[in-house]
Amino acid sequence: MALGTRLGALAGALAVGLLVGRRAGGRAAVAVALAWVAATLLKAAFARPRLSAAALGAAPREVTGSFAYPSSHAALAFALAASLSLSRPRAAPWALGLALVVALARMVAGVHTPLDLVGGAALGAAAARLVAVADDAIAAPARRSPR
């Protein structure tokens, strides 16, 4: 499941690159990678165990030994959606709506609480924004230099 999530998010970044442009796809890929690394580090730092399925009121559909906070699925989905939204604002409702569906599916599966999802979503959106700001800062001097 974890490998599929990372591969799916990177495939989404590739799709952004093909549909929107290489720069947007590159930003999306870097945002997804940054969100994944940050989520992995935060999971280890917080070490918050997942709640039991009974506590969530859901039947578990998968067995996992990882920690719960923040949700990596939500982080990657929102990193990808926010990257696309920053490149194509008209796509924002669809992209963010799909990311929300991905996040809520993790709660329905009985492996995350709403707090896990909010943390992952915020992390992913922040990663996308950070990458966009950094990319703009790096590209700005190149655009100003005389030719």
C-alpha contacts under 8 A as a table, 3 or more apart, distances in Angstrom:
res1	aa1	res2	aa2	distance
1	M	4	G	5.12
1	M	5	T	6.15
2	A	5	T	5.09
2	A	6	R	6.46
3	L	6	R	5.27
3	L	7	L	6.12
4	G	7	L	5.06
4	G	8	G	5.78
5	T	8	G	5.06
5	T	9	A	6.11
5	T	73	H	6.62
5	T	76	L	7.86
6	R	9	A	5.17
6	R	10	L	6.20
6	R	36	W	7.83
6	R	76	L	7.52
7	L	10	L	5.11
7	L	11	A	6.02
8	G	11	A	4.97
8	G	12	G	6.14
9	A	12	G	4.92
9	A	13	A	6.32
9	A	29	A	7.97
9	A	32	V	6.70
9	A	76	L	6.28
9	A	77	A	6.82
9	A	80	L	6.82
10	L	13	A	4.89
10	L	14	L	6.23
10	L	29	A	5.94
10	L	32	V	7.05
11	A	14	L	4.94
11	A	15	A	6.21
12	G	15	A	4.94
12	G	16	V	6.24
12	G	80	L	7.04
13	A	16	V	4.98
13	A	17	G	6.23
13	A	25	G	5.14
13	A	26	G	7.27
13	A	28	A	5.11
13	A	29	A	5.11
13	A	32	V	7.91
13	A	80	L	6.63
14	L	17	G	4.95
14	L	18	L	6.24
14	L	25	G	5.79
14	L	29	A	7.47
15	A	18	L	5.03
15	A	19	L	5.98
15	A	25	G	7.27
16	V	19	L	5.17
16	V	20	V	5.42
16	V	21	G	6.88
16	V	22	R	8.00
16	V	24	A	6.50
16	V	25	G	4.89
16	V	28	A	7.35
16	V	84	L	6.79
17	G	20	V	5.48
17	G	21	G	4.58
17	G	22	R	4.57
17	G	23	R	6.93
17	G	24	A	5.75
17	G	25	G	3.52
17	G	26	G	6.83
18	L	21	G	5.80
18	L	22	R	6.90
18	L	25	G	7.31
20	V	24	A	6.34
20	V	25	G	7.29
20	V	87	S	7.70
20	V	88	R	7.88
21	G	24	A	5.43
21	G	25	G	6.19
22	R	25	G	5.00
22	R	26	G	5.98
23	R	26	G	5.06
23	R	27	R	6.17
24	A	27	R	5.10
24	A	28	A	6.15
24	A	83	S	7.31
24	A	84	L	7.19
24	A	87	S	6.24
25	G	28	A	5.02
25	G	29	A	6.13
26	G	29	A	5.10
26	G	30	V	6.17
27	R	30	V	5.25
27	R	31	A	6.02
27	R	83	S	6.74
27	R	128	A	7.46
27	R	131	V	6.31
27	R	132	A	6.66
27	R	135	D	7.74
28	A	31	A	5.05
28	A	32	V	6.09
28	A	79	A	7.09
28	A	80	L	5.59
28	A	83	S	5.19
28	A	84	L	7.08
28	A	128	A	7.01
29	A	32	V	5.17
29	A	33	A	6.24
29	A	80	L	7.77
30	V	33	A	5.08
30	V	34	L	6.01
30	V	131	V	7.02
31	A	34	L	5.05
31	A	35	A	6.00
31	A	79	A	5.70
31	A	80	L	7.08
31	A	83	S	7.24
31	A	124	G	7.44
31	A	127	A	5.26
31	A	128	A	4.84
31	A	130	L	8.00
31	A	131	V	6.00
32	V	35	A	5.13
32	V	36	W	6.15
32	V	75	A	7.93
32	V	76	L	5.39
32	V	79	A	5.46
32	V	80	L	6.19
32	V	124	G	7.40
32	V	127	A	7.61
32	V	128	A	7.69
33	A	36	W	5.14
33	A	37	V	6.24
34	L	37	V	5.23
34	L	38	A	6.04
34	L	127	A	6.21
35	A	38	A	5.13
35	A	39	A	5.93
35	A	72	S	7.82
35	A	75	A	5.85
35	A	76	L	6.05
35	A	79	A	6.60
35	A	123	L	6.40
35	A	124	G	5.30
35	A	127	A	5.69
36	W	39	A	5.14
36	W	40	T	6.10
36	W	72	S	6.41
36	W	75	A	7.03
36	W	76	L	6.45
37	V	40	T	5.15
37	V	41	L	6.24
38	A	41	L	5.15
38	A	42	L	6.05
38	A	123	L	7.75
39	A	42	L	5.07
39	A	43	K	5.99
39	A	69	Y	7.96
39	A	70	P	6.05
39	A	71	S	7.25
39	A	72	S	5.79
39	A	75	A	7.09
39	A	120	G	7.24
39	A	123	L	7.48
40	T	43	K	5.21
40	T	44	A	6.45
40	T	72	S	7.54
41	L	44	A	5.25
41	L	45	A	6.19
42	L	45	A	4.86
42	L	46	F	5.98
42	L	47	A	8.00
42	L	69	Y	7.29
42	L	70	P	6.95
43	K	46	F	5.38
43	K	47	A	5.48
43	K	48	R	7.18
43	K	67	F	5.73
43	K	68	A	6.82
43	K	69	Y	5.49
43	K	70	P	6.25
44	A	47	A	5.06
44	A	67	F	7.43
46	F	69	Y	6.99
47	A	67	F	5.74
47	A	68	A	7.68
47	A	69	Y	7.53
48	R	67	F	5.57
48	R	68	A	5.80
48	R	69	Y	6.08
49	P	66	S	7.57
49	P	67	F	4.95
49	P	68	A	5.65
49	P	69	Y	7.98
50	R	66	S	7.89
50	R	67	F	5.98
50	R	68	A	4.90
50	R	111	V	6.34
50	R	112	H	6.70
51	L	55	A	6.24
51	L	56	L	6.83
51	L	111	V	7.15
51	L	112	H	7.42
51	L	113	T	7.83
52	S	55	A	5.30
52	S	56	L	6.61
52	S	110	G	7.76
52	S	111	V	7.94
53	A	56	L	5.08
53	A	57	G	6.03
53	A	58	A	5.18
53	A	59	A	5.49
53	A	60	P	5.56
53	A	110	G	5.31
53	A	111	V	7.22
54	A	57	G	4.98
54	A	58	A	6.21
54	A	59	A	7.17
55	A	58	A	7.83
56	L	110	G	6.14
56	L	113	T	7.30
57	G	110	G	7.53
58	A	108	V	6.54
58	A	109	A	6.82
58	A	110	G	5.08
59	A	109	A	6.95
59	A	110	G	6.06
60	P	63	V	7.35
60	P	109	A	5.77
60	P	110	G	5.03
60	P	111	V	6.94
61	R	109	A	5.70
61	R	110	G	7.18
62	E	109	A	7.65
68	A	71	S	6.14
68	A	111	V	7.35
68	A	112	H	6.21
68	A	116	D	6.34
69	Y	115	L	7.70
69	Y	116	D	4.81
69	Y	119	G	7.06
69	Y	120	G	7.58
70	P	75	A	7.59
70	P	115	L	7.83
70	P	116	D	4.65
70	P	117	L	6.59
70	P	118	V	7.82
70	P	119	G	5.09
70	P	120	G	4.74
71	S	74	A	5.30
71	S	75	A	6.19
71	S	103	A	7.94
71	S	112	H	7.05
71	S	116	D	5.16
71	S	117	L	5.42
71	S	119	G	6.91
71	S	120	G	4.70
71	S	121	A	7.87
72	S	75	A	4.89
72	S	76	L	6.06
72	S	120	G	6.07
73	H	76	L	5.37
73	H	77	A	6.04
73	H	102	V	7.13
73	H	103	A	6.48
73	H	106	R	7.65
73	H	120	G	7.37
74	A	77	A	5.12
74	A	78	F	5.93
74	A	99	A	6.97
74	A	100	L	7.69
74	A	102	V	6.71
74	A	103	A	4.79
74	A	117	L	5.81
74	A	118	V	7.90
74	A	120	G	4.83
74	A	121	A	5.12
74	A	124	G	7.21
75	A	78	F	5.36
75	A	79	A	5.98
75	A	119	G	7.78
75	A	120	G	4.09
75	A	121	A	4.96
75	A	122	A	7.22
75	A	123	L	5.66
75	A	124	G	4.10
75	A	125	A	7.52
76	L	79	A	5.03
76	L	80	L	6.19
76	L	120	G	7.85
76	L	124	G	5.84
77	A	80	L	5.31
77	A	81	A	6.11
77	A	99	A	4.92
77	A	102	V	6.87
77	A	103	A	7.58
77	A	121	A	7.67
77	A	124	G	7.17
78	F	81	A	4.85
78	F	82	A	5.69
78	F	96	L	6.87
78	F	99	A	5.52
78	F	100	L	7.86
78	F	120	G	7.82
78	F	121	A	5.38
78	F	122	A	7.76
78	F	124	G	4.83
78	F	125	A	5.53
79	A	82	A	5.30
79	A	83	S	6.04
79	A	121	A	7.74
79	A	123	L	7.72
79	A	124	G	3.94
79	A	125	A	5.11
79	A	126	A	7.61
79	A	127	A	6.21
79	A	128	A	5.20
80	L	83	S	5.19
80	L	84	L	6.28
80	L	124	G	7.65
80	L	128	A	7.39
81	A	84	L	5.20
81	A	85	S	6.04
81	A	92	A	7.26
81	A	95	A	4.82
81	A	96	L	5.40
81	A	98	L	7.91
81	A	99	A	6.33
81	A	125	A	7.96
82	A	85	S	4.84
82	A	86	L	6.05
82	A	92	A	7.44
82	A	95	A	7.55
82	A	96	L	7.03
82	A	124	G	7.62
82	A	125	A	5.50
82	A	128	A	5.86
82	A	129	R	7.53
83	S	86	L	5.24
83	S	87	S	6.44
83	S	125	A	7.87
83	S	128	A	5.19
83	S	129	R	7.39
83	S	132	A	7.77
84	L	87	S	5.16
84	L	88	R	5.86
84	L	89	P	7.67
84	L	91	A	7.14
84	L	92	A	7.17
84	L	95	A	7.14
85	S	88	R	5.02
85	S	89	P	4.73
85	S	90	R	7.27
85	S	91	A	5.82
85	S	92	A	4.44
85	S	95	A	6.92
85	S	96	L	7.85
86	L	89	P	5.82
86	L	92	A	7.90
86	L	129	R	7.96
86	L	132	A	7.90
88	R	91	A	5.56
88	R	92	A	7.06
89	P	92	A	5.19
90	R	93	P	7.28
91	A	94	W	5.62
91	A	95	A	6.02
92	A	95	A	5.12
92	A	96	L	5.74
93	P	96	L	5.40
93	P	97	G	5.78
94	W	97	G	5.05
94	W	98	L	6.11
95	A	98	L	5.26
95	A	99	A	6.29
96	L	99	A	4.96
96	L	100	L	6.13
97	G	100	L	5.04
97	G	101	V	6.36
98	L	101	V	5.04
98	L	102	V	6.37
99	A	102	V	5.07
99	A	103	A	6.25
100	L	103	A	5.04
100	L	104	L	6.07
101	V	104	L	5.16
101	V	105	A	6.05
102	V	105	A	5.23
102	V	106	R	6.82
103	A	106	R	5.42
103	A	107	M	7.08
103	A	117	L	6.01
103	A	121	A	7.90
104	L	107	M	5.15
104	L	108	V	6.33
104	L	117	L	7.59
105	A	108	V	4.94
105	A	109	A	6.03
106	R	109	A	5.02
106	R	110	G	6.57
106	R	111	V	5.95
106	R	112	H	5.85
107	M	110	G	5.14
107	M	111	V	5.89
107	M	112	H	4.82
107	M	113	T	5.94
107	M	114	P	7.15
107	M	117	L	7.99
108	V	111	V	7.75
109	A	112	H	7.85
112	H	115	L	7.94
112	H	116	D	5.80
112	H	117	L	6.89
113	T	116	D	5.28
113	T	117	L	6.60
114	P	117	L	5.07
114	P	118	V	6.16
115	L	118	V	5.12
115	L	119	G	6.06
116	D	119	G	5.24
116	D	120	G	6.20
117	L	120	G	5.08
117	L	121	A	5.98
118	V	121	A	5.06
118	V	122	A	6.04
119	G	122	A	5.27
119	G	123	L	6.07
120	G	123	L	5.03
120	G	124	G	6.10
121	A	124	G	5.20
121	A	125	A	6.15
122	A	125	A	5.20
122	A	126	A	5.98
123	L	126	A	5.14
123	L	127	A	6.12
124	G	127	A	5.09
124	G	128	A	6.33
125	A	128	A	5.19
125	A	129	R	6.27
126	A	129	R	5.10
126	A	130	L	5.98
127	A	130	L	5.10
127	A	131	V	6.15
128	A	131	V	5.24
128	A	132	A	6.23
129	R	132	A	5.09
129	R	133	V	6.14
130	L	133	V	5.21
130	L	134	A	6.07
131	V	134	A	5.12
131	V	135	D	5.95
132	A	135	D	5.12
132	A	136	D	6.09
133	V	136	D	5.16
133	V	137	A	6.14
134	A	137	A	5.06
134	A	138	I	6.17
135	D	138	I	5.15
135	D	139	A	6.04
136	D	139	A	5.08
136	D	140	A	5.86
137	A	140	A	5.31
137	A	141	P	7.49
138	I	141	P	6.63
138	I	142	A	7.60
139	A	142	A	5.36
139	A	143	R	6.47
140	A	143	R	5.23
140	A	144	R	6.41
141	P	144	R	5.11
141	P	145	S	6.15
142	A	145	S	5.45
